[in-house]
Amino acid sequence: MIFKVTKYHQDLLKDLERLRAFFEAINEAYLKNKTKYDDNFNIAYDLGCGSGILSYYTCKVAKRVISIDKDLSIIKKAECNLKECKNVEIINTDILKYEFKDKADLIICEALDTGMIDEEQALIVNHALKYLMPNGTIIPSGIINIAEPTSTNKHLDHICYDEENNLNQENRISYKVLGSFINFNEVDFYKKIDLKFKTKLNFKINVDGILNSIKITTFTKLTEDVICGPTPMLNPPLLIPIKKKHVKKDDEVEIYLEYELGGGIETINVY
């Protein structure tokens, strides 16, 4: 099947690693549900459905799929893509304002971004969680965030995605990792998420160098058994500039990091 998409969603469909991870997670959740109840999911929500690719896959394992997106241009594409899927209902509205009428066996939400800082995933999960059945499934089920101390080859004057650097080859900023990574935060989507986040990063330096940035990488827990690292269109790592500091092997460096989930990268503060 050829999906009708916008330019942005075309890039999403080209990210086969991302799609395979979500398809595997949906299939795993379905097989577990079949084992428990010998049946398809009754109701599944696809929150931020985009072109409808995940709804198209989900409608084969659910009796009813409710697909929601606030972008009218992509909703029109989804309506075309899913017109043969009689068990899919498509709704054009802001998910955060949507009043759920039915509880779900399965909630899929892919409004993801590194650390959930610049997208609405955390806000959507908090809003939708109370409409999940007691034994229901959320995909993704959570995220794992790690941080690394880094040294860039040139001055970094703004927070940027590693993906952004790769696209701009002339002014590309490369970096070197100076120390061990820290697993600084894990978020469980089955629990209400605190939108304000603050932590102290205690880095152990492994090589001499100039510490002038930190790299944040997010791993997506699709299910307990399916974890996906960054892909071209899913959670590209963030490079965050910090005050330059000369460091030596075996140094220990403390850095405080804070941000607001869903608040945008302008809420990031390091000191």
C-alpha positions in Angstrom: 0.0 0.0 0.0 1.3 3.5 -0.9 0.5 6.0 1.9 -0.4 9.6 1.1 1.7 11.9 3.3 3.1 15.4 3.9 6.8 16.0 3.4 7.5 15.6 7.2 5.5 12.4 7.4 7.3 11.1 4.3 10.5 11.3 6.3 8.8 9.4 9.2 7.8 6.6 6.8 11.3 6.3 5.5 12.6 5.6 9.0 12.2 1.8 8.7 14.0 1.1 12.0 11.5 3.2 13.9 8.5 1.6 12.1 9.8 -1.9 12.7 10.2 -1.2 16.4 6.6 0.0 16.7 5.2 -2.9 14.6 7.1 -5.4 16.8 5.8 -3.8 20.0 2.2 -3.8 18.7 2.5 -7.4 17.6 4.0 -8.4 21.0 1.2 -6.7 22.9 -1.4 -8.4 20.7 0.1 -11.8 21.3 0.2 -11.3 25.0 -3.4 -10.2 24.9 -4.4 -13.2 22.9 -2.7 -15.5 25.5 -4.7 -13.8 28.3 -8.1 -13.3 26.7 -8.0 -15.3 23.4 -9.3 -12.2 21.7 -8.3 -9.0 19.8 -8.1 -5.7 21.7 -11.5 -4.2 22.0 -10.6 -0.5 21.8 -7.2 1.0 20.8 -6.3 4.7 20.6 -3.6 6.0 18.2 -2.8 9.4 19.7 -1.1 11.7 17.2 -1.9 9.2 14.4 -0.2 11.2 11.6 -0.6 9.5 8.2 -2.3 6.5 10.0 0.5 4.0 9.4 0.3 2.6 13.0 -3.5 2.7 12.9 -3.4 0.7 9.7 -1.4 -2.0 11.5 -3.3 -1.8 14.7 -6.8 -2.2 13.1 -5.8 -5.8 12.2 -5.5 -6.7 15.9 -8.2 -4.5 17.5 -12.0 -4.4 17.0 -12.0 -0.7 17.0 -9.3 1.9 16.6 -9.7 5.6 17.4 -7.1 7.7 15.6 -6.6 11.3 16.7 -4.4 14.2 15.4 -4.8 18.0 15.5 -3.1 18.6 12.2 -5.9 18.9 9.6 -3.5 18.5 6.6 -2.3 15.0 7.8 -5.8 14.0 9.0 -7.0 14.4 5.4 -4.2 12.1 4.3 -5.0 9.6 7.0 -8.7 9.5 6.0 -7.6 8.6 2.5 -5.1 6.0 3.6 -7.5 4.3 6.0 -10.7 4.5 4.0 -10.9 0.7 3.6 -10.3 0.2 7.3 -14.0 0.1 8.5 -13.0 -0.3 12.2 -11.0 2.9 12.3 -12.6 6.2 13.5 -10.5 9.3 12.6 -10.9 12.5 14.7 -9.3 15.9 14.0 -8.8 17.5 17.4 -6.2 18.4 20.0 -5.6 15.3 22.1 -5.2 17.3 25.2 -8.7 18.7 24.8 -10.3 15.4 23.7 -12.8 13.9 26.1 -12.4 10.1 25.9 -15.8 8.3 25.9 -14.4 4.7 26.1 -11.6 3.2 28.1 -8.8 1.6 26.0 -7.1 -1.8 26.0 -4.3 -0.3 24.0 -3.0 3.3 23.8 -0.3 4.1 21.2 1.3 7.5 21.3 4.4 8.5 19.4 4.7 12.2 20.2 8.3 11.5 21.2 11.3 13.7 21.4 14.7 13.4 23.2 13.9 13.5 26.9 10.2 14.4 26.0 11.3 18.0 26.3 10.2 19.4 23.0 7.1 17.3 22.3 3.8 16.6 24.1 4.3 12.9 25.0 4.4 13.5 28.8 1.3 15.8 28.6 -0.6 13.3 26.5 0.3 10.3 28.6 -0.9 12.2 31.8 -4.1 13.1 30.1 -4.9 9.7 28.6 -3.7 7.4 31.4 -6.9 7.5 33.4 -8.7 6.1 30.3 -6.6 3.0 30.1 -8.2 -0.3 31.3 -6.6 -1.8 34.4 -4.8 -4.5 32.3 -4.3 -2.2 29.3 -1.1 -1.6 27.4 0.7 1.7 26.5 3.1 1.8 23.6 5.7 3.1 24.2 5.8 2.1 27.9 8.5 4.5 28.9 11.9 6.0 28.2 15.5 5.8 29.5 17.7 8.9 29.4 21.5 8.9 29.5 24.0 11.7 29.6 27.7 11.9 28.5 30.3 14.6 29.0 31.5 15.8 25.6 34.0 18.1 23.9 32.9 19.8 20.6 35.4 20.7 17.9 34.1 24.2 17.8 32.2 26.6 20.0 28.6 25.5 20.4 26.4 28.6 21.0 23.0 26.9 21.2 21.3 23.6 22.1 21.1 21.4 19.0 20.2 18.0 17.8 23.0 15.7 16.6 20.8 15.1 13.5 20.9 18.9 12.8 24.7 18.8 12.7 24.7 15.9 10.2 22.5 17.8 7.8 24.7 20.9 7.9 28.0 19.4 6.7 29.8 22.7 6.1 29.4 23.9 9.7 29.2 20.4 11.2 30.0 20.2 14.9 31.7 17.0 15.8 32.2 15.9 19.4 34.3 13.6 21.5 33.0 11.7 24.6 35.2 12.4 27.6 33.8 10.1 30.2 31.4 7.4 31.2 27.7 7.8 30.5 25.1 8.2 33.3 21.7 6.7 33.3 20.1 9.8 34.9 16.4 9.2 34.5 13.8 6.6 33.6 10.2 7.4 33.0 7.3 4.9 33.3 4.3 5.8 31.2 2.0 3.7 33.4 2.4 6.3 36.1 1.6 10.0 36.2 4.7 11.9 34.9 6.2 14.8 36.8 6.7 17.6 34.2 9.4 19.4 36.2 12.7 17.6 36.2 16.0 18.4 37.9 19.0 16.2 38.6 22.8 16.3 39.5 25.0 14.6 37.0 28.2 13.2 38.5 30.6 12.5 35.6 33.8 10.4 35.8 36.3 11.7 33.2 38.2 9.1 31.3 40.5 11.3 29.1 42.1 14.7 29.2 40.2 17.4 27.3 38.1 20.5 27.2 34.6 19.8 28.6 32.2 22.2 26.9 29.0 20.3 26.4 26.9 17.3 27.4 25.1 14.9 25.2 21.6 13.6 26.1 20.4 10.4 24.5 17.0 8.8 24.9 16.2 5.1 24.5 12.5 4.3 23.9 11.0 1.3 25.8 8.3 0.2 23.4 7.5 -2.7 25.7 9.5 -4.5 28.5 11.2 -6.6 25.8 11.5 -4.0 22.9 13.9 -1.1 23.4 14.7 1.3 20.5 17.7 3.6 20.4 17.8 6.9 18.5 16.8 6.6 14.8 16.8 9.3 12.1 13.3 10.4 13.1 13.0 9.2 16.7 14.8 11.0 19.5 18.0 12.2 17.9 20.6 13.0 20.7 20.8 16.6 22.1 24.0 18.5 22.5 23.8 21.1 25.2 26.6 23.7 25.6 28.0 24.3 29.1 30.7 26.6 30.5 34.1 25.4 29.2 36.3 23.5 31.7 39.7 21.8 31.3 39.5 18.3 32.7 41.9 15.4 33.2 41.5 11.7 33.4 39.9 10.5 36.7 38.4 14.0 37.4 34.9 14.0 38.8 32.6 16.8 37.5 29.2 17.8 38.9 26.7 19.4 36.5 23.1 20.3 37.4 20.5 19.7 34.7 16.9 20.9 34.7 14.1 21.1 32.2 10.3 20.9 31.7 8.8 17.9 29.9 6.8 19.3 27.0 8.0 22.8 27.8 10.5 23.0 24.9 14.3 23.1 24.7 14.3 26.7 25.9 13.5 25.3 29.4 16.8 23.4 29.6 19.2 24.9 32.1 22.6 23.5 33.0 25.0 24.9 35.7 
